[in-house]
Amino acid sequence: MIVICLHNTWGYNLEDYAAYMVGEDETYIEMTTDDGYRMLFYTIDAGQNSEGKMIYRYYAFIDYLADKEVVIEIFGYSETTLDGEVIAVFDEDVFQNICRSFAFVS
C-alpha cells in the first residue's frame, strides 16, 4: 500500500517540513523526480515481521512549493500484510522509482 498526501507546509521549507514529519534525527537522500523536482527520501526502521525479517517505512517528500504551494508526501512499508498475508513487498530502489515517477497531470 502506498499513500500519497498533499500538504500545505504553513511556511516551512522542504527540509524543515520533512524533518517535522519524520523526526529531526532521521537522515535522507536527496534526489530529483523524473520531471525535475527536488525529492527527499527517507528509509526508517519499522521493526520486524513475524519471521524476524526487518521492515522499513519509506517516505518521500517532493518540493512543489514554488509551483503548487504544496509538498507531496509519499509513504509506505517495505512489507504490507492483511489478515496475516503479505500483500505487497517493496525494496528501497523500487519504492524510490515509484516516488520519482510522481507527477501532477494538470
Contacts in CASP RR format, 6 or more apart in sequence:
PFRMAT RR
TARGET T0000
AUTHOR 0000-0000-0000
METHOD contacts of the structure
MODEL  1
MIVICLHNTWGYNLEDYAAYMVGEDETYIEMTTDDGYRMLFYTIDAGQNS
EGKMIYRYYAFIDYLADKEVVIEIFGYSETTLDGEVIAVFDEDVFQNICR
SFAFVS
1 76 0 8 1.000
1 77 0 8 1.000
1 80 0 8 1.000
1 87 0 8 1.000
1 88 0 8 1.000
2 74 0 8 1.000
2 75 0 8 1.000
2 76 0 8 1.000
2 95 0 8 1.000
2 98 0 8 1.000
3 73 0 8 1.000
3 74 0 8 1.000
3 75 0 8 1.000
3 76 0 8 1.000
4 72 0 8 1.000
4 73 0 8 1.000
4 74 0 8 1.000
4 102 0 8 1.000
5 72 0 8 1.000
5 73 0 8 1.000
5 74 0 8 1.000
6 68 0 8 1.000
6 70 0 8 1.000
6 71 0 8 1.000
6 72 0 8 1.000
6 73 0 8 1.000
7 17 0 8 1.000
7 70 0 8 1.000
7 71 0 8 1.000
7 72 0 8 1.000
7 73 0 8 1.000
8 69 0 8 1.000
8 70 0 8 1.000
9 17 0 8 1.000
9 65 0 8 1.000
9 70 0 8 1.000
9 71 0 8 1.000
12 20 0 8 1.000
13 65 0 8 1.000
14 38 0 8 1.000
14 40 0 8 1.000
14 61 0 8 1.000
14 63 0 8 1.000
14 65 0 8 1.000
14 71 0 8 1.000
15 40 0 8 1.000
17 61 0 8 1.000
17 71 0 8 1.000
18 28 0 8 1.000
18 40 0 8 1.000
18 42 0 8 1.000
18 59 0 8 1.000
18 61 0 8 1.000
18 71 0 8 1.000
19 26 0 8 1.000
21 59 0 8 1.000
21 61 0 8 1.000
21 73 0 8 1.000
22 42 0 8 1.000
22 44 0 8 1.000
22 59 0 8 1.000
26 42 0 8 1.000
26 44 0 8 1.000
27 42 0 8 1.000
28 40 0 8 1.000
28 41 0 8 1.000
28 42 0 8 1.000
29 40 0 8 1.000
29 41 0 8 1.000
29 42 0 8 1.000
30 38 0 8 1.000
30 39 0 8 1.000
30 40 0 8 1.000
30 41 0 8 1.000
31 39 0 8 1.000
31 41 0 8 1.000
31 96 0 8 1.000
31 100 0 8 1.000
32 38 0 8 1.000
32 39 0 8 1.000
32 100 0 8 1.000
33 39 0 8 1.000
33 62 0 8 1.000
33 99 0 8 1.000
33 100 0 8 1.000
33 101 0 8 1.000
33 102 0 8 1.000
33 103 0 8 1.000
34 100 0 8 1.000
34 101 0 8 1.000
34 103 0 8 1.000
35 103 0 8 1.000
37 62 0 8 1.000
37 63 0 8 1.000
37 64 0 8 1.000
38 62 0 8 1.000
38 63 0 8 1.000
39 60 0 8 1.000
39 61 0 8 1.000
39 62 0 8 1.000
39 63 0 8 1.000
39 99 0 8 1.000
39 100 0 8 1.000
40 60 0 8 1.000
40 61 0 8 1.000
41 58 0 8 1.000
41 59 0 8 1.000
41 60 0 8 1.000
41 96 0 8 1.000
41 99 0 8 1.000
42 58 0 8 1.000
42 59 0 8 1.000
42 60 0 8 1.000
43 56 0 8 1.000
43 57 0 8 1.000
43 58 0 8 1.000
43 92 0 8 1.000
44 56 0 8 1.000
44 57 0 8 1.000
44 58 0 8 1.000
44 59 0 8 1.000
45 54 0 8 1.000
45 56 0 8 1.000
46 55 0 8 1.000
46 56 0 8 1.000
46 57 0 8 1.000
46 77 0 8 1.000
46 78 0 8 1.000
47 54 0 8 1.000
47 55 0 8 1.000
48 54 0 8 1.000
48 55 0 8 1.000
49 55 0 8 1.000
49 79 0 8 1.000
49 81 0 8 1.000
50 84 0 8 1.000
53 79 0 8 1.000
54 78 0 8 1.000
55 77 0 8 1.000
55 78 0 8 1.000
55 79 0 8 1.000
56 77 0 8 1.000
56 78 0 8 1.000
56 92 0 8 1.000
57 75 0 8 1.000
57 76 0 8 1.000
57 77 0 8 1.000
57 78 0 8 1.000
58 75 0 8 1.000
58 76 0 8 1.000
58 77 0 8 1.000
58 78 0 8 1.000
58 90 0 8 1.000
58 92 0 8 1.000
58 95 0 8 1.000
58 96 0 8 1.000
58 99 0 8 1.000
59 73 0 8 1.000
59 74 0 8 1.000
59 75 0 8 1.000
59 76 0 8 1.000
60 72 0 8 1.000
60 73 0 8 1.000
60 74 0 8 1.000
60 75 0 8 1.000
60 95 0 8 1.000
60 96 0 8 1.000
60 99 0 8 1.000
60 102 0 8 1.000
61 71 0 8 1.000
61 72 0 8 1.000
61 73 0 8 1.000
62 71 0 8 1.000
62 72 0 8 1.000
62 74 0 8 1.000
62 99 0 8 1.000
62 102 0 8 1.000
63 71 0 8 1.000
64 70 0 8 1.000
64 71 0 8 1.000
64 72 0 8 1.000
64 104 0 8 1.000
65 71 0 8 1.000
68 104 0 8 1.000
72 102 0 8 1.000
74 98 0 8 1.000
74 99 0 8 1.000
74 102 0 8 1.000
76 90 0 8 1.000
76 95 0 8 1.000
77 90 0 8 1.000
78 89 0 8 1.000
78 90 0 8 1.000
78 91 0 8 1.000
78 92 0 8 1.000
78 95 0 8 1.000
79 86 0 8 1.000
79 88 0 8 1.000
79 89 0 8 1.000
79 90 0 8 1.000
80 86 0 8 1.000
80 87 0 8 1.000
80 88 0 8 1.000
80 89 0 8 1.000
81 87 0 8 1.000
90 98 0 8 1.000
END
